């Protein structure tokens, strides 16, 4: 397994520090995977991947168990210390080789065009600069490489979109580790120079009231 070669230095891991949210997320995400259908969405997101894969914002590493056998290596970045420790534990249990780095998506210490695919899973809502993070993904992907994304974002109805923008300006990022719910992931992916492939939009949960974080999109784009 070829280790990533550091090329850049950027935001050190101690600039991302959300200890209370990390504890909450570590517990909530397990329940969401098993009871809320997120685990099945992870499988759908990663199906068919092969080669060398980069995952940004790996959290506590719940994607690792869903990578298919065709993947020869996963390099994952997670700047939040508590979540990174959990991701490293998950990496040791994974059926594919996984290396977890303490870097941010906006400053990847990785070579240009060195990955066959990249994964952004419920992370573009929290990065400090979506354009910069996507520019970095575009840089490290080989020409023709895939970006797999599963994100929540701005609603397609004016009323809920207004609520989302209001929450983003006030309490939501403070309560949920810097998360923003009114971002537009599809538009951002296209603006970064990716060509959108198949995708689908849906709500989580699929039944019941539509919550501020319900609108989601899952799909593929190409460099």
C-alpha positions as CSV (number, residue, x, y, z in Angstrom):
1,X,0.0,0.0,0.0
2,X,1.5,3.3,-1.1
3,X,1.2,6.0,1.6
4,X,0.0,9.5,0.7
5,X,2.9,11.8,0.1
6,X,2.5,15.1,1.9
7,X,2.6,18.0,-0.4
8,X,0.8,20.8,1.4
9,X,0.3,22.0,4.9
10,X,-3.0,23.5,5.8
11,X,-5.5,23.8,8.6
12,X,-4.2,21.6,11.5
13,X,-6.6,19.3,13.2
14,X,-6.9,21.4,16.3
15,X,-8.7,24.1,14.4
16,X,-11.7,21.8,14.2
17,X,-12.8,21.1,17.7
18,X,-16.4,20.2,18.4
19,X,-16.2,17.8,21.5
20,X,-19.9,18.0,22.5
21,X,-21.2,17.5,19.0
22,X,-18.7,14.7,18.4
23,X,-20.0,12.8,21.4
24,X,-23.6,13.3,20.2
25,X,-22.8,12.4,16.6
26,X,-20.9,9.2,17.6
27,X,-24.0,7.9,19.3
28,X,-26.7,9.3,17.0
29,X,-25.1,8.1,13.8
30,X,-25.1,4.5,14.9
31,X,-28.8,4.6,15.5
32,X,-29.4,6.5,12.2
33,X,-27.5,3.8,10.3
34,X,-29.3,0.8,11.8
35,X,-32.8,2.3,12.3
36,X,-33.0,5.3,10.0
37,X,-31.8,3.8,6.8
38,X,-28.5,5.6,6.5
39,X,-26.6,2.4,6.4
40,X,-28.4,1.4,3.2
41,X,-27.7,4.8,1.7
42,X,-24.0,4.3,2.4
43,X,-24.0,1.0,0.6
44,X,-25.8,2.7,-2.4
45,X,-23.3,5.6,-2.4
46,X,-20.2,3.4,-2.5
47,X,-21.5,0.5,-4.7
48,X,-19.2,-0.3,-7.6
49,X,-16.2,1.8,-6.5
50,X,-12.7,0.5,-7.3
51,X,-9.1,1.5,-7.1
52,X,-7.8,4.2,-4.8
53,X,-10.4,6.3,-3.0
54,X,-10.3,9.5,-1.0
55,X,-13.0,10.2,1.6
56,X,-13.2,13.6,3.2
57,X,-14.8,14.2,6.6
58,X,-14.9,10.6,7.5
59,X,-16.5,11.2,10.9
60,X,-16.5,8.1,13.0
61,X,-15.8,5.9,10.0
62,X,-19.2,4.4,9.3
63,X,-18.6,4.3,5.6
64,X,-15.6,2.0,5.9
65,X,-17.6,-1.2,6.3
66,X,-19.5,-0.4,3.1
67,X,-16.6,-0.1,0.7
68,X,-16.7,-2.9,-2.0
69,X,-13.8,-5.4,-2.5
70,X,-12.7,-3.6,-5.7
71,X,-11.3,-0.8,-3.6
72,X,-7.6,-1.3,-3.1
73,X,-7.1,1.6,-0.6
74,X,-9.1,4.3,1.2
75,X,-7.4,7.5,2.4
76,X,-9.8,9.2,4.8
77,X,-9.4,12.7,6.3
78,X,-11.1,13.7,9.6
79,X,-9.9,16.8,11.5
80,X,-12.1,16.4,14.6
81,X,-10.0,14.5,17.2
82,X,-12.7,12.4,18.9
83,X,-14.3,11.4,15.7
84,X,-10.9,10.6,14.1
85,X,-10.0,8.2,16.9
86,X,-13.3,6.4,16.3
87,X,-12.6,6.4,12.6
88,X,-9.2,4.8,13.2
89,X,-10.8,2.1,15.2
90,X,-13.2,1.5,12.3
91,X,-10.3,1.4,9.9
92,X,-8.8,-1.5,11.8
93,X,-12.0,-3.5,11.3
94,X,-12.5,-2.6,7.7
95,X,-12.2,-5.3,5.0
96,X,-10.2,-2.8,2.7
97,X,-7.1,-1.0,3.7
98,X,-7.9,2.4,5.3
99,X,-5.6,5.2,6.4
100,X,-7.1,8.0,8.4
101,X,-5.4,11.5,8.3
102,X,-5.9,14.5,10.6
103,X,-6.4,17.0,7.7
104,X,-9.1,19.2,6.4
105,X,-10.9,18.9,3.1
106,X,-9.7,22.4,2.2
107,X,-6.0,21.6,2.4
108,X,-5.3,18.0,1.4
109,X,-1.7,16.8,1.7
110,X,-2.0,14.6,-1.4
111,X,-0.7,14.4,-4.9
112,X,-2.5,15.8,-7.9
113,X,-4.5,13.2,-9.9
114,X,-3.7,10.4,-7.4
115,X,-7.1,9.0,-6.8
116,X,-9.6,7.1,-8.8
117,X,-12.6,8.2,-6.8
118,X,-13.6,10.6,-4.0
119,X,-16.4,10.4,-1.5
120,X,-18.2,13.3,0.2
121,X,-20.8,12.0,2.7
122,X,-22.7,14.4,4.9
123,X,-19.6,16.7,5.0
124,X,-20.1,19.6,2.6
125,X,-22.6,21.1,5.1
126,X,-19.7,21.5,7.6
127,X,-16.6,22.4,5.7
128,X,-15.6,26.0,6.1
129,X,-15.2,26.6,2.4
130,X,-17.3,24.4,0.0
131,X,-15.5,25.8,-3.2
132,X,-12.1,25.2,-1.7
133,X,-13.0,21.7,-0.5
134,X,-14.4,20.8,-4.0
135,X,-11.4,22.4,-5.7
136,X,-9.1,20.1,-3.7
137,X,-11.2,17.0,-4.6
138,X,-11.0,18.1,-8.3
139,X,-7.2,18.5,-8.0
140,X,-6.5,15.0,-6.4
141,X,-8.9,13.1,-8.7
142,X,-7.5,11.7,-11.9
143,X,-9.2,12.8,-15.2
144,X,-12.4,10.9,-15.5
145,X,-12.4,10.0,-11.8
146,X,-15.7,9.9,-9.9
147,X,-17.0,12.0,-7.0
148,X,-19.6,10.2,-5.0
149,X,-21.8,12.5,-2.9
150,X,-24.5,12.1,-0.3
151,X,-25.4,15.4,1.2
152,X,-28.3,17.4,2.7
153,X,-29.0,20.9,1.5
154,X,-31.4,23.7,0.7
155,X,-35.0,22.8,0.2
156,X,-36.9,23.1,-3.1
157,X,-39.8,24.9,-1.4
158,X,-39.5,28.6,-0.5
159,X,-41.0,28.3,3.0
160,X,-38.6,25.6,4.3
161,X,-35.7,27.2,2.5
162,X,-36.4,30.4,4.4
163,X,-36.4,28.5,7.7
164,X,-33.1,26.8,6.8
165,X,-31.5,30.1,6.1
166,X,-32.7,31.6,9.3
167,X,-31.4,28.6,11.3
168,X,-28.0,28.8,9.5
169,X,-27.7,32.4,10.6
170,X,-28.5,31.6,14.2
171,X,-28.4,28.4,16.2
172,X,-27.9,25.5,13.8
173,X,-24.2,25.7,13.3
174,X,-23.6,26.2,17.0
175,X,-25.7,23.2,17.9
176,X,-24.5,20.8,15.2
177,X,-20.7,21.2,14.9
178,X,-20.7,23.9,12.2
179,X,-23.3,22.3,10.0
180,X,-25.2,24.5,7.5
181,X,-28.5,23.2,6.1
182,X,-29.1,25.8,3.4
183,X,-26.2,25.1,1.1
184,X,-26.7,23.9,-2.4
185,X,-24.4,20.8,-3.0
186,X,-25.4,20.2,-6.6
187,X,-24.7,23.7,-7.7
188,X,-21.4,23.7,-5.8
189,X,-20.3,20.5,-7.4
190,X,-21.0,21.9,-10.9
191,X,-19.3,25.2,-10.1
192,X,-16.2,23.3,-9.1
193,X,-15.9,21.9,-12.6
194,X,-17.4,18.5,-12.2
195,X,-19.9,17.0,-14.7
196,X,-23.0,15.8,-12.9
197,X,-24.0,12.2,-13.5
198,X,-27.0,10.3,-12.2
199,X,-28.4,11.6,-8.9
200,X,-31.6,11.5,-6.9
201,X,-33.2,13.8,-4.4
202,X,-35.2,12.6,-1.5
203,X,-36.2,13.4,2.1
204,X,-34.9,11.9,5.3
205,X,-36.9,10.6,7.0
206,X,-39.0,9.6,4.0
207,X,-42.2,9.6,6.2
208,X,-43.4,12.1,8.7
209,X,-42.9,15.8,8.8
210,X,-40.3,17.5,6.6
211,X,-37.5,18.7,8.9
212,X,-35.0,21.4,8.2
213,X,-32.3,18.8,7.5
214,X,-34.5,16.5,5.5
215,X,-33.8,17.4,1.9
216,X,-31.0,15.2,0.6
217,X,-29.2,14.3,-2.6
218,X,-27.2,11.3,-3.5
219,X,-25.3,10.8,-6.8
220,X,-22.2,10.8,-8.9
221,X,-20.1,13.5,-10.7
222,X,-17.0,13.1,-12.8
223,X,-13.8,15.2,-13.0
